[in-house]
Amino acid sequence: MAFLSIFFLIIGVIALTWLIIHVEKGMRYSRKKAFISASVAAIMFGFGLHFLMMIFGT
């Protein structure tokens, strides 16, 4: 269970990093890609925190 939480948190960080780099470049800013990466990051962080809470019994 701990592996899943760490996995989802890392995937969330990668998605947020991709979003930041994509927006910072700004040459070919795509609202669709930014929305998708923000959504994926939110979902992955949610799963990661959910599994962490399950580990600690809260």
C-alpha positions in Angstrom: 0.0 0.0 0.0 2.9 2.4 0.7 4.3 1.7 -2.7 1.0 2.8 -4.3 0.9 6.1 -2.4 4.5 6.9 -3.3 3.9 5.9 -6.9 0.8 8.2 -7.2 2.5 11.1 -5.5 5.5 10.9 -7.8 3.2 10.7 -10.9 1.4 13.8 -9.6 4.7 15.7 -9.1 5.7 14.7 -12.7 2.4 16.0 -14.0 2.7 19.3 -12.1 6.3 19.7 -13.3 5.2 19.1 -16.9 2.5 21.7 -16.5 4.9 24.3 -15.1 7.5 23.8 -17.8 4.7 23.8 -20.5 3.3 27.1 -19.3 6.7 28.7 -18.7 7.8 28.0 -22.3 4.7 29.8 -23.5 5.5 29.5 -27.2 2.9 27.0 -27.9 0.6 27.3 -24.9 -2.3 24.9 -25.1 -5.1 25.3 -22.7 -6.2 21.7 -23.4 -2.8 20.2 -22.4 -2.6 22.5 -19.3 -6.1 21.4 -18.2 -5.3 17.7 -18.8 -2.0 17.9 -16.8 -3.6 19.8 -14.0 -6.4 17.3 -13.8 -4.0 14.3 -13.9 -1.9 15.9 -11.1 -5.0 16.5 -8.9 -6.2 12.9 -9.4 -2.8 11.4 -8.7 -2.3 13.5 -5.6 -5.8 12.5 -4.4 -5.0 8.8 -4.9 -1.6 9.2 -3.2 -3.1 11.0 -0.2 -5.9 8.5 0.0 -3.5 5.6 0.2 -1.4 7.4 2.8 -4.4 7.9 4.9 -5.4 4.2 4.6 -1.9 3.2 5.7 -2.1 5.4 8.9 -5.7 4.3 9.5 -7.4 7.7 9.3 
